[in-house]
Amino acid sequence: VYKGVLQGTGIEVAVKKVSHESRQGMREFVAEVSSLGRMRHRNLVQLHGWCRRGDDLLLVYELMPNGSLDGFLFDVKAGCLSWEQRFNILKGIASGLLYLHEEWEQVVVHRDVKASNVLLDGDLNGRLSDFGLARLYEHGTNPKTTHIVGSFGYMAPELSRTYKSTTSSDVYSYGALLLEVACGRRPFEPGRPSEEIILVELVDSLWKGGRILDAMDKKLENCYVVEEAELVLKLGVLCSQNAPESRPSMRQLTQFLNGDASVQEYLNYKDSVIQDDIGMDQNPSSDK
């Protein structure tokens, strides 16, 4: 990523080169990038424009002065974000993803939601960036089959089978982000003890043991709102369910984070559906 200035305006921008793997798909890729430039949301980094050079695209974004969320979480020189700042960032990214999935003219699947793709503006508001991998499709239709993209630790398990990114696979990635921000550690850390390597498994185990807050980032020094912290950790686990249909939608997640819906009621409903399904399996119809 390069820093530049738009000629004649003095506006500072970030310029990112995106390589495309096939000439055949370049026309569609360019069309999609052009569409993405029309999106407007306070929690998305604005795409100012683009240019093509051979098989490469140069994407021109507005410059975010505070860099990436990843830097604040893992670079000691960047300082420690407070819980209030972290929670506000997570709510903002949820709002941005809801816009992509349901509120824009087409469905946009980001395909690479992660901390390094969340940039922070001058007020430390979270802005989702890097739409170089994003894919668009019409509301009410299914996404096309494609190759696997994304980042390890954030990729939904079904992608290795279906090769099809969906809004639900974005939700999975957002769940990994929720846990990363709350716990202050990456989704996959092979240098840790075996029971701590995969973050979601650790948090799920602590939740079942009634000690979910033990997963919280120690750098916060217990300075957080307990109800909000528990909510974020539980949502992170719920987003990380193996079955796509078992994950909440971005609309539900936004409602949970804003206090407009209850996670416990959601869990109770899911449990009742499971029990009903079990009952139907155990009492099959006698009709032949």
Long-range contacts (C-beta under 8 A, 24 or more apart in sequence): 3-63, 4-60, 6-48, 6-60, 11-48, 11-62, 12-63, 13-48, 13-60, 13-61, 13-62, 13-63, 14-60, 14-61, 14-62, 14-63, 14-64, 15-58, 15-59, 15-60, 15-61, 16-58, 16-59, 16-61, 16-130, 16-132, 17-56, 17-57, 17-58, 17-59, 18-56, 18-57, 18-58, 18-59, 18-132, 19-55, 19-56, 20-55, 20-56, 20-57, 21-147, 23-55, 26-52, 26-55, 29-57, 30-57, 32-134, 32-135, 32-136, 33-57, 33-59, 33-131, 33-132, 35-106, 35-136, 36-108, 36-131, 36-134, 36-136, 39-99, 39-100, 39-104, 39-108, 41-95, 41-96, 41-99, 42-92, 42-95, 42-96, 42-125, 43-92, 43-93, 43-95, 43-96, 43-99, 43-125, 43-126, 43-127, 43-128, 44-96, 44-99, 44-100, 44-127, 44-128, 44-129, 45-119, 45-127, 45-128, 45-129, 45-130, 47-131, 57-132, 59-131, 59-132, 61-129, 64-119, 64-120, 64-121, 64-127, 64-129, 65-120, 65-121, 65-122, 66-119, 66-120, 66-121, 66-122, 66-124, 67-119, 67-120, 68-115, 68-116, 68-117, 68-118, 68-119, 68-120, 69-115, 69-116, 69-118, 69-119, 69-120, 69-126, 69-181, 70-114, 70-115, 70-116, 70-118, 72-120, 73-115, 73-180, 73-181, 73-184, 74-184, 74-186, 80-219, 80-220, 81-124, 82-220, 82-223, 83-220, 83-223, 83-224, 83-225, 83-228, 83-229, 85-124, 86-181, 86-182, 87-225, 87-228, 87-232, 87-257, 88-124, 88-125, 88-126, 89-118, 89-120, 89-124, 89-125, 89-126, 89-181, 90-126, 90-177, 90-178, 90-181, 90-232, 90-257, 91-254, 91-257, 91-258, 92-125, 92-126, 92-127, 93-118, 93-126, 93-128, 93-174, 93-177, 94-174, 94-250, 94-253, 94-254, 94-257, 95-254, 96-126, 96-127, 96-128, 97-128, 97-170, 97-174, 97-250, 98-250, 98-251, 98-253, 98-254, 100-128, 100-134, 100-170, 101-167, 101-170, 101-249, 101-250, 101-251, 102-250, 102-251, 106-136, 106-137, 106-138, 106-139, 107-136, 107-137, 107-138, 107-139, 107-143, 107-167, 108-134, 108-135, 108-136, 109-134, 109-135, 109-136, 109-137, 109-143, 109-165, 109-166, 109-167, 109-169, 109-170, 110-134, 110-170, 110-173, 111-135, 111-149, 111-150, 111-165, 111-169, 111-170, 112-149, 112-150, 112-151, 112-154, 112-173, 113-154, 113-170, 113-173, 113-174, 113-176, 113-177, 114-151, 114-154, 114-173, 114-176, 114-177, 115-177, 115-180, 115-181, 118-177, 135-165, 152-188, 153-186, 153-187, 153-188, 154-187, 156-244, 157-242, 158-242, 158-244, 166-244, 167-249, 167-250, 168-244, 168-245, 168-247, 169-244, 170-250, 171-239, 171-247, 171-248, 171-249, 171-250, 171-253, 172-239, 172-240, 172-244, 172-247, 174-239, 174-250, 174-253, 175-200, 175-235, 175-236, 175-237, 175-238, 175-239, 175-240, 175-247, 176-200, 176-236, 176-239, 176-240, 178-232, 178-233, 178-235, 178-236, 178-239, 179-203, 179-215, 179-232, 179-233, 179-236, 179-237, 179-240, 181-232, 182-215, 182-216, 182-217, 182-229, 182-232, 182-233, 182-236, 183-215, 183-216, 183-217, 183-233, 184-216, 184-217, 184-218, 184-219, 184-220, 185-217, 200-236, 200-237, 200-240, 203-233, 203-236, 203-237, 204-237, 204-240, 207-233, 207-234, 207-237, 231-256, 231-257, 231-263, 232-257, 234-263, 235-263, 238-263, 246-270
